[in-house]
Amino acid sequence: MHESLGGRWEGRPFAVREQDDQQWRRWVAANAVRHGLRSVSDAAASHLSALTYAREALDGDWAAFRTRLCQLIDRSAR
């Protein structure tokens, strides 16, 4: 699924943000999930990549998501 969403950006080192392009947002969100899952089982994974992709995919909703994520981390640390 990830490859089919990102086919038009294949071969590029990164995908330039395309405003109001839902396919771009879905592809970036898929990257966030892919990197997040990889970081669970791969010690060499880039753990911050999942958050970077999530920030791009969520755009205006990022601030609320980040606040909620910090709350969950704070609760689990107790």
C-alpha positions in Angstrom: 0.0 0.0 0.0 2.8 2.4 0.9 4.5 1.9 -2.5 1.2 2.4 -4.4 0.5 5.7 -2.6 4.0 7.1 -3.2 4.5 6.0 -6.8 4.6 9.5 -8.2 7.5 10.4 -5.9 9.5 7.3 -6.6 13.2 7.9 -7.0 13.2 11.3 -5.3 15.1 11.7 -2.1 12.0 13.4 -0.6 8.5 14.4 -1.7 7.8 18.1 -1.9 4.7 19.1 0.0 1.7 19.4 -2.3 -1.0 21.6 -0.8 -4.5 20.1 -0.7 -3.2 16.8 -2.1 -4.8 14.0 -0.1 -2.7 11.3 -1.8 0.4 13.1 -0.6 -0.9 13.3 3.0 -1.9 9.6 3.0 1.6 8.7 1.7 3.3 10.8 4.3 1.0 9.3 7.0 1.9 5.8 5.7 5.6 6.7 6.1 4.9 7.8 9.7 3.3 4.4 10.5 6.1 2.5 8.6 8.9 4.3 10.5 7.0 4.0 13.8 6.6 0.2 13.4 10.1 -0.3 12.2 11.5 1.6 15.3 9.8 -0.9 17.6 11.8 -3.9 16.2 14.9 -2.4 14.6 17.6 -0.8 16.8 19.1 0.9 13.8 15.9 2.7 12.9 15.6 6.4 12.9 13.1 6.9 15.7 12.4 10.5 15.0 11.4 9.9 11.4 8.0 8.6 12.5 7.3 11.9 14.3 8.7 14.0 11.4 6.4 12.3 8.9 3.4 12.5 11.3 4.0 16.2 11.8 3.9 16.7 8.0 0.8 14.5 7.5 -1.2 16.1 10.3 -0.3 19.6 9.3 -2.7 21.9 11.2 -3.7 19.1 13.6 -0.1 18.5 14.7 -0.3 20.7 17.8 -3.2 18.9 19.3 -1.7 15.5 18.4 1.6 16.5 20.0 -0.1 17.7 23.2 -2.0 14.4 23.5 1.2 12.4 22.8 3.1 14.3 25.5 0.2 13.6 27.9 0.3 9.9 27.2 4.1 9.8 27.6 3.9 11.7 30.9 1.2 9.3 32.3 3.2 6.2 31.2 6.3 7.6 32.9 4.6 7.7 36.3 
